[in-house]
Amino acid sequence: MLVSELPGAKYPLLALFPFRWYETSHWIIRALRLHPSGELKWMHYGVEHNGHARAQTFSSYEEGRKHVAEFNAEVSARVDELDLDNDLRISITLKAEKELTAQRRLA
């Protein structure tokens, strides 16, 4: 399967976060995506490996968090690029930042 064929790959990517992958004791990167309904959902995130989609994993939470920190610093800029009215942009930015805060507290 290609990265572009992953479920939700066509939806705008707003943020990334490492989630615990209990079966392997690793941390797997998930993507916070904006659905057409206006909902934010955590979905699979894949990187290309030999022409196919592969989950991005890290052996520790800190390693995964460092990897996504710079990307997540630009959440509001990615939302601003979307063709939405100003109130909706502000709302989605706040929801995305709130979701990241909640995940940091749970991790």
Backbone bond lengths (Angstrom), bond angles and torsions (degrees), N, CA, C in turn:
res aa  C-N    CA-C-N  psi(-1)  N-CA   C-N-CA  omega(-1)  CA-C   N-CA-C  phi
1 M - - - 1.450 - - 1.530 108.31 -
2 L 1.298 115.51 138.93 1.454 121.62 177.66 1.525 110.25 -84.55
3 V 1.328 116.04 158.54 1.466 120.54 178.30 1.526 109.88 -58.87
4 S 1.321 117.41 -39.07 1.465 121.21 -179.14 1.526 112.74 -69.12
5 E 1.327 118.07 -14.30 1.461 122.25 179.86 1.526 113.09 -95.41
6 L 1.321 118.05 -3.83 1.460 120.56 178.35 1.522 110.24 -63.44
7 P 1.330 117.61 146.33 1.469 119.90 177.37 1.530 110.68 -56.99
8 G 1.314 116.34 127.83 1.454 121.58 177.50 1.517 115.03 83.88
9 A 1.321 118.20 1.72 1.467 120.64 -177.49 1.526 112.23 -62.04
10 K 1.324 116.81 -23.88 1.471 119.83 -179.13 1.527 112.42 -81.50
11 Y 1.333 117.84 -11.99 1.465 121.20 -179.76 1.525 110.19 -83.88
12 P 1.334 117.88 149.14 1.466 120.82 -178.90 1.532 112.36 -60.36
13 L 1.316 115.12 132.72 1.463 123.14 178.50 1.526 108.55 -89.18
14 L 1.331 116.60 122.96 1.463 120.40 -177.74 1.519 113.09 -106.69
15 A 1.335 117.68 -38.55 1.460 120.56 -175.94 1.526 109.92 -155.11
16 L 1.335 114.92 164.42 1.460 122.41 176.38 1.521 108.63 -128.15
17 F 1.341 116.00 151.56 1.462 119.15 177.89 1.527 110.05 -155.82
18 P 1.344 117.54 142.26 1.466 120.15 177.05 1.531 111.24 -81.58
19 F 1.321 116.06 125.68 1.461 122.61 176.33 1.522 108.77 -110.17
20 R 1.306 116.80 148.08 1.466 121.89 179.20 1.521 109.65 -66.66
21 W 1.314 116.66 130.29 1.458 123.43 175.61 1.520 105.78 -107.84
22 Y 1.318 116.22 91.37 1.458 122.46 -169.31 1.523 114.25 -61.74
23 E 1.315 117.93 -32.40 1.461 120.48 -177.95 1.523 112.50 -64.18
24 T 1.318 117.53 -27.14 1.462 121.06 -175.06 1.525 113.66 -119.50
25 S 1.311 117.96 -2.68 1.470 122.72 -175.60 1.530 112.14 61.10
26 H 1.309 116.59 26.86 1.456 121.99 175.73 1.530 109.04 -112.52
27 W 1.316 114.93 179.08 1.463 122.15 177.32 1.519 107.70 -117.40
28 I 1.316 116.37 130.27 1.459 122.46 -176.52 1.534 108.96 -112.57
29 I 1.313 116.03 137.52 1.463 120.53 -178.36 1.527 109.46 -80.45
30 R 1.323 115.02 131.58 1.469 122.50 174.92 1.524 108.03 -117.03
31 A 1.313 115.32 154.70 1.464 121.73 -177.41 1.520 110.44 -111.78
32 L 1.312 116.76 132.95 1.462 122.12 173.14 1.523 106.92 -89.31
33 R 1.322 115.69 115.97 1.464 121.13 -175.30 1.527 110.53 -121.10
34 L 1.323 114.63 150.01 1.459 122.36 178.60 1.521 108.86 -95.53
35 H 1.330 116.08 115.85 1.464 121.51 177.66 1.526 109.60 -80.27
36 P 1.321 117.32 158.45 1.469 120.61 178.66 1.529 112.97 -58.45
37 S 1.331 117.28 -24.60 1.463 121.03 178.98 1.530 111.92 -74.62
38 G 1.340 117.15 -8.58 1.456 121.15 -177.98 1.514 113.09 95.70
39 E 1.325 116.73 -2.63 1.461 122.25 179.39 1.522 110.80 -79.81
40 L 1.325 116.65 146.14 1.458 121.75 171.91 1.523 107.68 -101.24
41 K 1.332 116.96 132.00 1.462 120.76 -179.15 1.519 110.26 -137.83
42 W 1.350 114.90 142.99 1.456 120.64 172.47 1.516 107.74 -81.16
43 M 1.323 116.19 128.17 1.461 121.68 -176.99 1.530 109.51 -133.01
44 H 1.325 114.85 170.19 1.462 120.26 176.78 1.523 109.62 -59.89
45 Y 1.316 114.99 144.94 1.460 121.29 175.83 1.520 107.17 -126.37
46 G 1.297 116.62 126.82 1.452 119.90 -178.81 1.508 112.33 -123.15
47 V 1.311 114.63 150.89 1.458 121.55 173.42 1.521 107.16 -117.02
48 E 1.311 116.16 154.03 1.459 119.80 -178.51 1.524 110.11 -76.49
49 H 1.323 115.76 132.73 1.463 122.48 177.85 1.525 107.46 -142.14
50 N 1.317 117.09 112.05 1.469 122.50 -177.20 1.525 111.84 54.73
51 G 1.322 116.89 38.15 1.455 121.35 177.12 1.513 115.50 83.97
52 H 1.317 117.61 2.56 1.463 120.83 -178.42 1.526 110.53 -128.24
53 A 1.326 115.27 160.66 1.464 120.57 178.30 1.522 109.63 -75.17
54 R 1.309 115.14 139.24 1.461 120.90 177.89 1.524 107.83 -142.00
55 A 1.310 116.41 140.82 1.462 120.25 178.12 1.524 109.24 -65.90
56 Q 1.319 115.86 142.55 1.455 120.10 177.02 1.518 107.81 -93.96
57 T 1.324 116.99 119.31 1.460 121.47 -175.69 1.523 110.92 -124.08
58 F 1.334 113.96 157.52 1.459 121.73 177.49 1.520 108.52 -137.35
59 S 1.319 116.36 152.21 1.462 119.88 -177.28 1.526 112.67 -80.05
60 S 1.340 117.59 -18.00 1.467 119.56 178.52 1.528 110.28 -138.47
61 Y 1.319 114.74 157.37 1.462 120.84 178.73 1.528 110.29 -63.19
62 E 1.320 116.79 -43.68 1.467 120.78 -178.10 1.521 111.55 -61.07
63 E 1.315 116.17 -40.70 1.460 120.68 178.64 1.535 110.60 -62.82
64 G 1.320 116.81 -44.52 1.461 121.41 178.25 1.515 112.23 -65.98
65 R 1.322 115.94 -41.03 1.472 120.44 -179.48 1.528 111.31 -64.78
66 K 1.321 116.53 -40.33 1.469 119.81 177.55 1.524 110.83 -62.73
67 H 1.327 115.36 -37.86 1.464 119.99 -178.80 1.536 112.09 -63.83
68 V 1.326 117.70 -38.31 1.468 120.69 -175.48 1.530 113.65 -94.95
69 A 1.322 118.45 -8.74 1.469 121.46 -174.52 1.527 112.73 -58.22
70 E 1.313 117.34 -47.36 1.467 120.38 -178.31 1.530 110.96 -66.41
71 F 1.324 116.45 -39.71 1.464 120.47 178.86 1.523 110.43 -63.05
72 N 1.330 117.51 -42.87 1.458 121.88 -176.69 1.525 113.22 -73.45
73 A 1.310 117.69 -16.64 1.467 120.46 178.29 1.530 111.38 -68.12
74 E 1.321 116.95 -16.70 1.464 122.03 -176.16 1.529 113.26 -107.33
75 V 1.322 118.68 26.21 1.468 121.61 -178.23 1.524 110.73 -57.51
76 S 1.319 117.24 -49.25 1.469 119.64 -176.46 1.529 111.46 -64.25
77 A 1.325 117.93 -34.51 1.468 120.44 178.43 1.530 110.81 -66.20
78 R 1.345 117.35 -38.99 1.464 120.14 178.20 1.521 111.25 -67.80
79 V 1.326 117.47 -37.40 1.468 120.39 178.02 1.526 109.65 -68.39
80 D 1.320 117.70 -38.42 1.466 121.40 179.14 1.528 112.26 -62.23
81 E 1.326 117.35 -27.38 1.468 121.20 179.26 1.524 112.56 -72.92
82 L 1.330 117.10 -17.90 1.464 120.93 -178.61 1.524 110.30 -76.16
83 D 1.310 116.12 150.72 1.462 121.73 -179.38 1.531 109.20 -85.99
84 L 1.340 115.69 78.30 1.469 122.18 -177.85 1.520 108.96 -132.80
85 D 1.331 116.13 158.43 1.464 117.63 175.88 1.528 109.20 -72.78
86 N 1.314 115.62 161.94 1.461 121.75 -171.60 1.527 113.13 -59.49
87 D 1.333 117.84 -43.96 1.467 120.50 -179.06 1.525 111.42 -62.62
88 L 1.309 116.55 -41.08 1.462 120.89 179.30 1.528 110.78 -67.69
89 R 1.322 117.01 -38.10 1.471 120.82 177.02 1.524 111.01 -60.96
90 I 1.326 116.14 -45.24 1.469 120.59 179.22 1.519 110.18 -63.01
91 S 1.323 116.53 -43.97 1.463 121.61 -179.86 1.530 111.57 -61.37
92 I 1.316 117.00 -45.78 1.466 120.64 -178.84 1.525 110.67 -67.21
93 T 1.323 117.21 -39.11 1.464 120.43 177.12 1.520 110.67 -60.55
94 L 1.325 116.86 -46.30 1.467 120.49 179.44 1.525 111.57 -63.64
95 K 1.329 116.98 -41.66 1.467 120.63 178.90 1.528 111.26 -63.54
96 A 1.323 116.60 -41.75 1.467 120.38 179.99 1.523 110.86 -65.43
97 E 1.321 116.87 -44.10 1.462 120.06 179.18 1.528 111.08 -66.40
98 K 1.319 116.68 -36.32 1.464 120.92 177.06 1.531 110.42 -65.38
99 E 1.311 116.88 -40.72 1.467 121.30 178.65 1.531 110.83 -63.82
100 L 1.323 117.20 -41.33 1.465 120.57 177.13 1.526 111.18 -63.91
101 T 1.324 116.71 -42.25 1.465 120.64 178.12 1.520 110.92 -61.96
102 A 1.317 116.82 -43.49 1.468 120.87 179.24 1.526 110.72 -61.71
103 Q 1.322 117.33 -42.71 1.467 120.11 -179.51 1.525 111.57 -67.68
104 R 1.326 117.46 -37.11 1.476 120.12 176.91 1.523 110.60 -62.11
105 R 1.319 116.57 -39.94 1.468 120.34 -179.83 1.522 112.12 -69.15
106 L 1.328 116.89 -33.10 1.463 120.91 -178.93 1.528 113.03 -79.54
107 A 1.323 116.97 -25.50 1.474 120.66 -173.71 1.485 113.90 -71.55
